[in-house]
Amino acid sequence: MKRARIAAAAGLVVLVLALAGWPAGPSPAQGQDPGAEVARLLDQAKDLGAKGQLPTAWWNLEERFKRARDGGADPATWAALERDARRLVNQASFVDEMRRRKSAMEALLGRFDQALAEIGALYGLAPVPELTGTAAARDLVARLDALNLRRQVLVDSLTITNRTLTESVGGRAAVRESLITSLQVEVSALRQRLWEMELRAGVAEADRSAAETVLGAKQQREAAVAQVRAMFTPAEAEVTLTATGDVVLRLHGIGFDVGSAVLRAGQDDLVRRLVDAVALFAGAALRVEGHTDDTGSSSANQRLSRRRAETVAGVLAARLGRDAATITVEGFGPDRPVALNSTPEGRALNRRIDVVIGADR
């Protein structure tokens, strides 16, 4: 509704300022010299005072007419000249009518001021009593600009507030994700204890020698995990044994350049220790997982994390003498964070490679 009222008021201003449409005479008959019609219209405009009242438009049209006469213009040029000549006649007729009818000018000014008042009312702006005509229009435009500026400042403020709230909500979500991760670790520990309890119960019921074999294998695996832990510093890798018997090497020390899946130089020693660690579990299934922080788009991060996982899997396959097809590769992008992405430290922890060594089945 408000837009319709603005359009109506603006249309009134345009109508009052432009006010054209007086008849300018008949179009030339087919086959008539187009230059003659333009000349007739120029004479009509001159008789109405166009040369004195509208000098710029008159001079421009007269020059174009002379060039068209001298250069043999095409029909399109003559059509444009005739259109503009008729417009000049209408303008001159309007100016002459307003000059002869002073009361019409007063009415025109009144309608113009009324249109300005209606536009201002739509925005709650009252007209200044002592201003009229062009001065009133300039004042209204200035106040509308100021009002628009204030509204833009308000919009910017709301945008900043919304961004702050969004970041706050994102931080809380990250905290919840961290809490979920902690709970998952606790659940894994409980499952480990349950598994041990079930194993002890099974030892009591099953053949002692078979139970000793299972327990011995478990102890050997735990010893191997302890040996792997000793190979890395906490900053290089975290080594965990899951409730299902999988060994997870969470590698934070493996580094790549931004947006690259090529291993950064100077990591040969770390890669060698990784290969030695995996070699302790000969024949075990291998899965290499790539993870990123949440910087950038999720799809791009997913592709990048998979490419990085493929790089590490390729190194393992080559140095262990395994078929690359036997190593599973997955890229999770930012979907499985282990720390908050709102801090540089947290993002660094989320950019990692996980090597999962399957349990003996």
GIUR-V733450 format. One record per backbone hydrogen bond with DSSP energy under -1.0 kcal/mol. CO is the residue of the C=O (numbers start at 1). NH is the residue of the N-H. If there is no record, write none. Layout:
co=CO nh=NH
co=CO nh=NH
//
This chain:
co=1 nh=5
co=2 nh=6
co=3 nh=7
co=4 nh=8
co=5 nh=9
co=6 nh=10
co=7 nh=11
co=8 nh=12
co=9 nh=13
co=10 nh=14
co=11 nh=15
co=12 nh=16
co=13 nh=17
co=14 nh=18
co=15 nh=19
co=29 nh=32
co=33 nh=37
co=34 nh=38
co=35 nh=39
co=36 nh=40
co=37 nh=41
co=38 nh=42
co=39 nh=43
co=40 nh=44
co=41 nh=45
co=42 nh=46
co=43 nh=47
co=44 nh=48
co=45 nh=50
co=46 nh=49
co=49 nh=53
co=50 nh=54
co=54 nh=58
co=55 nh=59
co=56 nh=60
co=57 nh=61
co=58 nh=62
co=59 nh=63
co=60 nh=64
co=61 nh=65
co=62 nh=66
co=63 nh=67
co=64 nh=68
co=65 nh=69
co=66 nh=70
co=67 nh=71
co=68 nh=72
co=68 nh=73
co=74 nh=78
co=75 nh=79
co=76 nh=80
co=77 nh=81
co=78 nh=82
co=79 nh=83
co=80 nh=84
co=81 nh=85
co=82 nh=86
co=83 nh=87
co=84 nh=88
co=85 nh=89
co=86 nh=90
co=87 nh=91
co=88 nh=92
co=89 nh=93
co=90 nh=94
co=91 nh=95
co=92 nh=96
co=93 nh=97
co=94 nh=98
co=95 nh=99
co=96 nh=100
co=97 nh=101
co=101 nh=105
co=102 nh=106
co=103 nh=107
co=104 nh=108
co=105 nh=109
co=106 nh=110
co=107 nh=111
co=108 nh=112
co=109 nh=113
co=110 nh=114
co=111 nh=115
co=112 nh=116
co=113 nh=117
co=114 nh=118
co=115 nh=119
co=116 nh=120
co=117 nh=121
co=118 nh=122
co=120 nh=123
co=120 nh=125
co=121 nh=124
co=128 nh=131
co=132 nh=136
co=133 nh=137
co=134 nh=138
co=135 nh=139
co=136 nh=140
co=137 nh=141
co=138 nh=142
co=139 nh=143
co=140 nh=144
co=141 nh=145
co=142 nh=146
co=143 nh=147
co=144 nh=148
co=145 nh=149
co=146 nh=150
co=147 nh=151
co=148 nh=152
co=149 nh=153
co=150 nh=154
co=151 nh=155
co=152 nh=156
co=153 nh=157
co=154 nh=158
co=155 nh=159
co=156 nh=160
co=157 nh=161
co=158 nh=162
co=159 nh=163
co=160 nh=164
co=161 nh=165
co=162 nh=166
co=163 nh=167
co=164 nh=168
co=165 nh=169
co=166 nh=170
co=167 nh=171
co=168 nh=172
co=169 nh=173
co=170 nh=174
co=171 nh=175
co=172 nh=176
co=173 nh=177
co=174 nh=178
co=175 nh=179
co=176 nh=180
co=177 nh=181
co=178 nh=182
co=179 nh=183
co=180 nh=184
co=181 nh=185
co=182 nh=186
co=183 nh=187
co=184 nh=188
co=185 nh=189
co=186 nh=190
co=187 nh=191
co=188 nh=192
co=189 nh=193
co=190 nh=194
co=191 nh=195
co=192 nh=196
co=193 nh=197
co=194 nh=198
co=195 nh=199
co=196 nh=200
co=197 nh=201
co=198 nh=202
co=199 nh=203
co=200 nh=204
co=201 nh=205
co=202 nh=206
co=207 nh=211
co=208 nh=212
co=209 nh=213
co=210 nh=214
co=211 nh=215
co=212 nh=216
co=213 nh=217
co=214 nh=218
co=215 nh=219
co=216 nh=220
co=217 nh=221
co=218 nh=222
co=219 nh=223
co=220 nh=224
co=221 nh=225
co=222 nh=226
co=223 nh=227
co=224 nh=228
co=225 nh=229
co=226 nh=230
co=228 nh=231
co=229 nh=232
co=233 nh=236
co=233 nh=237
co=236 nh=252
co=236 nh=253
co=238 nh=250
co=240 nh=248
co=242 nh=245
co=246 nh=242
co=247 nh=357
co=248 nh=240
co=249 nh=251
co=249 nh=355
co=250 nh=238
co=251 nh=353
co=255 nh=264
co=257 nh=260
co=267 nh=271
co=268 nh=272
co=269 nh=273
co=270 nh=274
co=271 nh=275
co=272 nh=276
co=273 nh=277
co=274 nh=278
co=275 nh=279
co=278 nh=281
co=281 nh=284
co=285 nh=358
co=286 nh=328
co=287 nh=356
co=288 nh=330
co=289 nh=354
co=290 nh=332
co=297 nh=301
co=298 nh=302
co=299 nh=303
co=300 nh=304
co=301 nh=305
co=302 nh=306
co=303 nh=307
co=304 nh=308
co=305 nh=309
co=306 nh=310
co=307 nh=311
co=308 nh=312
co=309 nh=313
co=310 nh=314
co=311 nh=315
co=312 nh=316
co=313 nh=317
co=314 nh=318
co=315 nh=319
co=316 nh=320
co=317 nh=322
co=323 nh=326
co=324 nh=327
co=328 nh=288
co=330 nh=290
co=332 nh=335
co=333 nh=292
co=343 nh=347
co=344 nh=348
co=345 nh=349
co=346 nh=350
co=347 nh=351
co=350 nh=352
co=352 nh=291
co=353 nh=251
co=354 nh=289
co=355 nh=249
co=356 nh=287
co=357 nh=247
//
